[in-house]
Amino acid sequence: KQWYQRRVRGLPGNPVSAMVTYKLFVLPALRILEGRDPQYSVLHIPLPSPRTLDPRPEYIRAVYSGDGKVVLTGGQCSSRLLSMRSANLLLSLPHRSDNQTELPAGTLVPALVIGAL
C-alpha cells in the first residue's frame, strides 16, 4: 500500500496522556477492525472528592473496589505513570464553563471501565 492509504494514530508524549488516548481512541478503533464492540462499559460513580474543572474535558484515574468505594489514584498530572498502574476506571469530567467551574464531591460522573473490577 501507499503510505497515504495506511491508518496512523499519533499519541501524546506524556506517558499517562498516551495511555488514556490509546484507551479512548486507538483501542476502540482496533476493536472495530476486529469486528468487536468498541464501547467500554460505563458506570455512573459519585465523585469521591470535589474537583475544580479544567478548560478541557478531563479523564481522571480511579480505582473501584469491591466494597463500592471509588478512590482516586493520587496525583493526576499526565506524567504520573504510577497513577495509571492500579486504575480500573477513567472518570469523565466535563470542561469548565461560565456556569460550572467545579464539581462537588458526590456528583455522579460517567466512569469508563478500563480494567477488572
C-alpha positions as CSV (number, residue, x, y, z in Angstrom):
1,K,0.0,0.0,0.0
2,Q,1.0,3.6,-0.5
3,W,1.8,5.5,2.7
4,Y,-1.3,7.6,2.4
5,Q,-3.6,4.6,2.4
6,R,-2.4,3.5,5.9
7,R,-4.1,4.4,9.2
8,V,-1.8,6.2,11.5
9,R,-2.5,7.2,15.1
10,G,-0.3,9.7,16.9
11,L,-0.1,9.7,20.7
12,P,0.9,12.4,23.1
13,G,4.4,12.4,24.6
14,N,3.5,12.2,28.3
15,P,3.1,8.5,29.4
16,V,-0.3,8.8,31.1
17,S,-1.7,11.0,28.3
18,A,-0.6,8.4,25.8
19,M,-2.3,5.6,27.7
20,V,-5.5,7.5,28.1
21,T,-5.5,8.5,24.4
22,Y,-4.9,4.9,23.5
23,K,-7.8,3.7,25.7
24,L,-10.1,6.4,24.3
25,F,-9.3,6.3,20.6
26,V,-6.9,3.6,19.4
27,L,-8.3,0.5,21.3
28,P,-11.9,1.2,20.2
29,A,-10.6,1.5,16.5
30,L,-8.8,-1.8,16.8
31,R,-11.9,-3.4,18.2
32,I,-13.9,-2.2,15.3
33,L,-11.3,-3.6,12.8
34,E,-11.6,-7.0,14.7
35,G,-15.4,-6.8,14.4
36,R,-15.9,-6.4,18.1
37,D,-17.9,-3.9,20.1
38,P,-15.7,-0.8,20.6
39,Q,-17.6,0.6,23.6
40,Y,-16.4,0.4,27.2
41,S,-18.8,-0.4,30.0
42,V,-19.8,2.9,31.7
43,L,-20.9,3.2,35.3
44,H,-22.1,6.4,36.9
45,I,-20.0,6.9,40.0
46,P,-20.2,9.5,42.8
47,L,-17.1,11.8,42.6
48,P,-15.0,10.9,45.7
49,S,-13.8,14.4,46.3
50,P,-14.5,17.9,44.9
51,R,-12.7,18.8,41.7
52,T,-12.0,22.1,40.0
53,L,-12.8,21.7,36.3
54,D,-10.2,22.2,33.6
55,P,-10.9,24.2,30.5
56,R,-10.8,20.9,28.6
57,P,-12.8,17.7,29.3
58,E,-10.7,15.6,31.6
59,Y,-10.3,11.9,32.4
60,I,-9.1,11.1,35.9
61,R,-7.8,7.8,37.1
62,A,-9.6,6.0,39.9
63,V,-9.9,2.6,41.5
64,Y,-13.3,1.0,42.1
65,S,-13.0,-1.5,45.0
66,G,-15.3,-4.5,45.7
67,D,-17.0,-2.7,48.6
68,G,-18.3,0.0,46.2
69,K,-15.8,2.7,47.1
70,V,-14.0,4.8,44.5
71,V,-10.6,6.2,45.3
72,L,-8.5,8.5,43.0
73,T,-5.1,7.1,42.2
74,G,-3.3,10.1,43.5
75,G,-1.8,12.9,41.6
76,Q,-3.5,13.3,38.2
77,C,-0.8,15.1,36.2
78,S,0.0,13.4,32.9
79,S,3.5,12.4,33.8
80,R,2.4,10.4,36.9
81,L,2.7,6.9,35.4
82,L,2.0,5.1,38.7
83,S,-1.4,6.7,38.8
84,M,-2.4,4.6,35.8
85,R,-1.0,1.3,37.2
86,S,-3.8,0.4,39.5
87,A,-6.6,2.4,37.8
88,N,-9.6,0.4,36.6
89,L,-11.8,3.5,35.9
90,L,-11.5,6.7,34.0
91,L,-13.8,9.3,35.5
92,S,-15.1,11.6,32.7
93,L,-15.3,15.2,33.8
94,P,-16.8,18.0,31.7
95,H,-14.9,21.1,30.7
96,R,-15.2,24.2,32.8
97,S,-17.9,26.7,31.7
98,D,-19.2,30.1,32.9
99,N,-21.9,28.2,34.7
100,Q,-19.8,25.4,36.2
101,T,-16.3,25.8,37.5
102,E,-16.1,22.8,39.9
103,L,-17.9,19.6,40.8
104,P,-18.7,18.9,44.4
105,A,-18.0,15.5,46.0
106,G,-20.8,13.1,45.4
107,T,-21.7,14.4,41.9
108,L,-22.5,11.4,39.6
109,V,-20.0,11.3,36.7
110,P,-19.6,8.7,33.9
111,A,-16.8,6.3,34.5
112,L,-15.3,4.1,31.8
113,V,-14.3,0.7,33.0
114,I,-10.7,0.1,31.8
115,G,-9.8,-2.8,34.0
116,A,-11.1,-5.7,36.1
117,L,-13.4,-4.5,38.9
